């Protein structure tokens, strides 16, 4: 079902309706499964095996990264809009800030791992590809370390969590404006920023910042993802999640037959094209490939992605009825941040120990590396799920604190977060 823009919400008064959502809502298992699938696809792409290229972009000229960013934004819009409606604006801001700090802590831990153990292994073994991955740190360790903590220097593989942190910090302001005043202006500004990114907005602004401050980090080391381009997916997901939080599924406008047919035509064409030509629609070096560029989120890539979104939303109920559930993927999706960080650790260690994939390496070794890595990530997800379940059980076992001055008819309110 399509999202149907609903009237903007009035400012939250702080009042709570009687019996307001105290019980935790059931998890959306289908979204957990999709996130789990995307984590497996990211591992398949990044792990140095023969399977990396065939497994990359299996659904067309889109990667798991696009879906992962959009889904994360959708869940943020869904969860934090409900938090706003239940607990008010301040609670929503605090929840966003807590989540941003968690993601930042994960990024800092991954950086520390890269700059210590991986740096030592990459120089000791040695592995030229690992050294190239962190060449700026090896040349300017102090500047690189401090600028990485400031989310300016973002080495390859560690360049997506920083944009998550920035998006999470901006999201409460965007969400509160959208909920109270509508989304049209926000979506328009987001689209204009994306459009300007196709013509070098990020590089221009970074050059201006370097001229102003003398910042020594090369633009090429600030991360492959163009933040001003990828914010469009985040804003879209945030809007969609916020809309779904307020409009019940039965009240959403369905896609028309023409819209579904058009999406199917676009998605089917790009799917066949991708598997006929490979990772790029045209030969390497052809300027037209820029329209499908991943890092700038080129317009044809965006068209391909939105076509898949339309099909996924339209056939959502049919898919859930017909396809079997995959608990393995659901478990991984439930702990997506932890599994993502674990996948970085696995990939970096594999690059240090076995190096990049080569035709000379046994396919059996690649298969063992891949299967073992998937099992390891699943183990991380199981451990995280068990830890969360134990923490929830301990919290529920605690006696409810007495509320001073509370009347007999008043109960404790569960303010459980995301």
C-alpha positions in Angstrom: 0.0 0.0 0.0 1.2 3.5 -0.8 1.9 6.1 1.8 -0.8 8.7 1.9 0.3 12.1 3.2 -1.8 13.0 6.2 -2.5 16.3 7.9 0.3 17.6 10.0 0.1 17.1 13.7 -0.5 19.9 16.2 2.2 20.5 18.7 2.2 17.8 21.4 0.6 18.9 24.6 2.2 16.3 26.8 -1.1 14.8 27.7 -1.5 11.0 27.3 -4.6 9.3 26.2 -6.0 6.8 28.8 -4.3 3.4 28.3 -1.9 4.8 25.8 0.4 2.2 24.2 2.0 0.7 27.2 2.8 -2.7 25.7 5.6 -3.0 23.3 4.4 -3.3 19.7 5.3 -6.5 17.9 8.3 -6.4 15.7 7.8 -6.1 12.0 9.4 -9.4 11.2 9.4 -8.7 7.4 11.6 -5.6 7.8 13.9 -7.6 10.1 14.2 -10.2 7.4 14.9 -7.6 4.7 17.6 -6.0 6.8 19.1 -9.4 7.5 19.2 -10.1 3.7 20.9 -6.8 3.1 23.5 -7.6 5.8 24.3 -10.9 4.0 24.5 -9.1 0.7 26.9 -6.5 2.1 29.1 -9.2 3.5 29.0 -11.0 0.2 30.1 -7.8 -1.6 32.8 -6.7 0.8 34.4 -10.1 1.7 37.4 -10.8 -0.5 36.1 -13.9 -2.3 35.2 -14.9 -5.9 31.5 -14.4 -4.9 31.8 -10.6 -4.4 31.1 -9.4 -7.9 28.3 -11.9 -8.7 26.6 -11.2 -5.4 26.7 -7.4 -5.7 23.6 -5.7 -6.9 21.5 -8.8 -7.5 18.2 -6.9 -8.0 19.4 -4.4 -10.6 21.6 -1.3 -10.5 21.0 -0.9 -6.8 22.9 -2.2 -3.8 22.1 -3.2 -0.3 23.4 0.1 0.9 20.4 2.0 -0.6 17.9 -0.3 1.0 19.7 -0.3 4.3 19.8 3.5 4.6 16.1 3.9 3.5 14.9 1.2 5.8 16.8 2.7 8.8 15.2 6.0 8.1 11.8 4.4 7.7 12.1 2.7 11.1 13.4 6.0 12.6 10.4 7.9 11.3 8.0 5.1 12.4 9.4 4.6 15.9 10.2 8.2 16.8 6.9 9.6 15.5 5.2 7.2 17.8 7.5 8.3 20.6 6.5 11.9 19.9 2.8 11.1 19.9 3.2 9.2 23.1 5.7 11.1 25.1 6.2 14.4 23.5 8.9 16.3 21.6 11.6 16.3 24.3 11.4 12.5 24.6 11.7 12.1 20.9 14.8 14.4 20.7 16.4 12.4 23.6 15.7 9.1 21.9 17.3 10.3 18.7 20.4 11.6 20.6 20.8 8.3 22.4 20.7 6.4 19.2 23.2 8.7 17.5 25.6 8.3 20.4 25.3 4.5 20.1 26.1 4.6 16.4 28.9 7.0 17.0 30.4 4.7 19.7 30.3 1.8 17.2 32.1 4.0 14.6 34.7 5.0 17.2 35.3 1.3 18.1 35.6 0.3 14.5 38.1 3.1 13.9 40.2 2.0 16.9 40.2 -1.5 15.6 41.3 -0.3 12.1 44.0 2.0 13.4 45.6 -0.6 15.8 45.2 -4.3 15.0 44.5 -4.0 11.3 47.3 -1.4 10.8 49.8 -3.7 12.5 48.7 -6.7 10.6 48.6 -4.8 7.3 52.2 -3.7 7.8 53.5 -7.0 9.2 52.1 -9.5 6.8 52.2 -7.2 4.6 49.0 -6.5 2.6 49.3 -3.7 0.1 45.5 -3.4 -0.2 45.1 -2.9 3.5 47.8 -0.3 3.4 46.1 1.5 0.6 42.8 1.4 2.4 44.3 3.4 5.3 47.1 5.3 3.5 46.2 8.6 5.0 46.3 7.3 8.5 49.7 5.7 7.9 51.1 9.1 6.6 49.4 11.4 9.1 48.3 9.3 12.1 47.5 12.0 14.6 45.6 14.2 12.1 43.8 11.2 10.6 42.8 9.8 14.1 41.4 13.1 15.3 39.6 14.0 12.0 38.2 10.4 11.9 36.7 10.9 15.4 35.3 14.2 14.1 33.7 12.2 11.2 35.7 14.1 8.6 38.2 11.4 7.6 36.3 8.3 6.7 38.3 5.3 5.4 36.7 2.9 2.9 34.3 0.4 4.6 34.0 2.7 7.6 32.3 5.6 5.7 28.6 4.8 6.1 28.2 5.0 9.8 29.3 8.7 9.9 26.4 9.7 7.6 24.1 7.7 9.9 25.3 9.8 12.9 24.8 13.0 11.1 21.3 12.0 9.8 20.3 10.9 13.3 21.4 14.2 14.8 19.4 16.2 12.2 16.4 13.9 12.2 14.6 15.2 15.3 14.5 18.7 13.9 13.4 17.5 10.5 10.8 15.2 12.0 9.3 17.7 14.4 9.0 20.3 11.6 7.5 17.7 9.2 5.0 16.5 11.8 3.8 20.0 12.8 4.0 21.9 9.5 4.0 19.3 6.7 6.6 17.7 4.6 6.4 19.5 1.2 9.1 22.1 1.9 11.4 19.5 3.5 11.0 17.1 0.5 11.6 19.9 -1.9 14.8 21.1 -0.2 16.0 17.5 0.0 15.4 17.0 -3.7 17.2 20.3 -4.6 20.2 19.2 -2.5 20.3 15.8 -4.3 20.1 17.6 -7.6 23.0 20.0 -6.8 25.1 17.0 -5.6 25.0 15.6 -9.2 26.9 18.8 -10.2 29.6 18.7 -7.5 28.0 20.4 -4.5 29.9 18.4 -1.9 33.3 19.0 -3.5 32.6 22.7 -3.8 31.5 23.1 -0.2 34.5 21.1 1.0 36.9 23.2 -1.0 35.3 26.3 0.6 35.8 24.7 4.0 39.4 23.9 3.3 40.1 27.5 2.2 38.4 28.8 5.3 40.0 26.5 7.9 43.1 24.9 6.3 41.6 21.4 6.8 44.3 19.0 5.7 42.2 15.9 5.0 41.9 15.3 1.2 38.4 15.3 -0.2 38.9 11.8 -1.5 39.3 10.6 2.1 36.1 12.0 3.5 34.1 9.0 2.4 32.8 7.6 -0.9 29.1 8.4 -0.1 28.0 11.9 -1.1 26.1 13.0 2.0 24.0 15.6 0.2 22.9 13.0 -2.3 22.2 10.2 0.1 20.2 12.4 2.4 17.4 12.2 -0.1 16.9 8.5 0.7 17.0 9.3 4.4 14.5 12.1 4.2 12.2 9.9 2.0 12.4 7.0 4.5 11.8 9.4 7.4 8.7 10.8 5.8 7.4 7.4 4.8 7.9 6.1 8.4 6.3 9.1 10.0 3.3 8.8 7.6 2.8 5.1 8.3 3.0 5.9 12.1 -0.1 8.1 11.7 -2.1 6.5 8.9 -3.3 2.9 9.5 -2.6 0.5 6.7 -6.2 0.3 5.7 -6.4 4.0 5.1 -3.4 4.4 2.8 -3.9 5.1 -0.8 -3.1 2.1 -2.9 -0.9 2.4 -6.0 -2.7 2.5 -9.3 -2.3 -0.3 -11.8 -0.4 2.1 -14.1 2.0 2.9 -11.3 2.6 -0.7 -10.5 3.0 -1.7 -14.1 5.4 1.2 -14.7 7.5 0.1 -11.6 7.5 -3.5 -12.8 8.7 -2.4 -16.3 11.5 -0.3 -14.9 12.6 -2.9 -12.3 12.4 -5.7 -14.8 14.4 -3.9 -17.4 17.1 -2.9 -15.1 17.2 -6.4 -13.6 17.8 -8.0 -17.0 20.2 -5.2 -18.0 22.3 -5.7 -14.9 22.7 -9.4 -15.4 23.5 -9.0 -19.1 26.2 -6.2 -18.8 27.5 -6.6 -15.2 27.9 -4.0 -12.5 27.8 -1.1 -14.9 25.2 -0.5 -17.6 27.8 0.5 -20.1 31.5 -0.1 -20.7 34.0 1.2 -18.1 34.9 4.8 -18.8 31.7 5.7 -20.6 30.5 9.1 -19.2 26.8 8.0 -19.3 27.5 5.5 -16.4 27.4 8.5 -14.1 23.6 8.4 -14.3 23.8 5.1 -12.4 26.6 6.2 -10.1 26.2 4.7 -6.6 28.1 7.3 -4.6 26.3 10.4 -6.0 23.0 8.3 -6.1 22.6 9.0 -9.8 19.1 9.6 -11.2 18.7 6.3 -13.0 19.9 4.4 -9.9 17.3 6.3 -7.9 14.6 5.4 -10.5 15.6 1.8 -10.2 15.4 1.9 -6.4 12.0 3.6 -6.2 10.6 1.1 -8.7 11.6 -1.7 -6.3 10.1 0.2 -3.4 6.8 0.6 -5.2 6.7 -3.1 -5.9 7.7 -4.1 -2.4 5.0 -1.9 -0.9 2.3 -3.0 -3.3 2.9 -6.7 -2.9 3.8 -6.6 0.8 0.7 -8.5 2.0 1.0 -11.1 -0.8 4.7 -11.7 -0.1 4.1 -12.2 3.6 1.3 -14.7 2.9 3.1 -16.7 0.3 6.7 -16.7 1.2 8.0 -18.7 4.2 9.6 -16.8 7.0 13.4 -17.0 7.3 14.3 -16.8 11.1 18.0 -16.8 10.2 17.6 -13.5 8.4 15.1 -12.1 11.0 17.6 -12.7 13.8 20.3 -10.9 12.0 18.1 -8.0 11.1 17.0 -7.6 14.7 20.6 -6.7 15.7 21.5 -5.0 12.5 24.0 -2.4 13.9 26.0 -5.1 15.8 26.0 -7.4 12.9 27.1 -4.6 10.6 30.0 -3.8 12.8 30.9 -7.5 13.1 30.9 -7.7 9.3 33.5 -4.9 9.2 35.7 -6.7 11.6 35.4 -10.0 9.6 36.1 -8.3 6.3 39.1 -6.3 7.6 40.6 -9.4 9.2 40.1 -11.4 6.0 41.8 -8.7 3.9 44.8 -8.9 6.3 45.0 -12.7 6.5 44.0 -14.0 3.0 44.2 -10.8 1.0 42.1 -9.8 -2.0 40.4 -12.5 -4.1 42.6 -14.0 -6.9 41.9 -16.7 -9.5 44.7 -18.8 -8.1 42.9 -19.1 -4.7 40.9 -22.3 -4.3 37.1 -21.9 -4.6 36.8 -24.2 -1.7 38.7 -21.8 0.5 36.5 -18.9 -0.6 33.4 -20.9 0.1 34.7 -21.9 3.6 35.6 -18.2 4.3 32.2 -17.0 3.2 30.1 -19.7 5.0 32.2 -19.3 8.2 31.7 -15.5 8.1 27.9 -15.8 7.7 27.8 -18.3 10.6 29.9 -15.9 12.7 27.6 -13.0 12.0 24.6 -15.1 12.9 26.3 -16.0 16.2 26.8 -12.3 16.9 23.1 -11.7 16.3 22.1 -14.6 18.5 24.3 -13.3 21.4 22.8 -9.8 21.0 19.3 -11.2 21.0 19.9 -13.2 24.1 21.4 -10.2 25.8 18.4 -8.0 25.0 16.0 -10.7 26.1 17.9 -11.1 29.5 17.9 -7.3 30.0 14.2 -7.1 29.3 13.5 -10.0 31.7 15.4 -8.3 34.4 13.6 -5.0 33.8 10.2 -6.7 34.0 11.2 -8.5 37.1 11.9 -5.3 39.0 9.0 -4.1 41.3 7.3 -1.0 40.0 8.5 2.1 41.9 5.8 3.8 44.0 4.8 7.2 42.5 4.7 9.9 45.2 1.3 11.4 45.3 -0.2 9.1 42.7 -3.8 8.3 43.0 -5.1 4.7 43.3 -6.3 4.8 39.8 -2.9 5.9 38.3 -0.4 3.4 37.1 3.2 3.5 36.0 3.9 4.3 32.4 6.3 2.2 30.4 8.7 4.5 28.6 10.6 1.7 26.9 12.5 3.0 23.9 13.5 1.7 20.6 
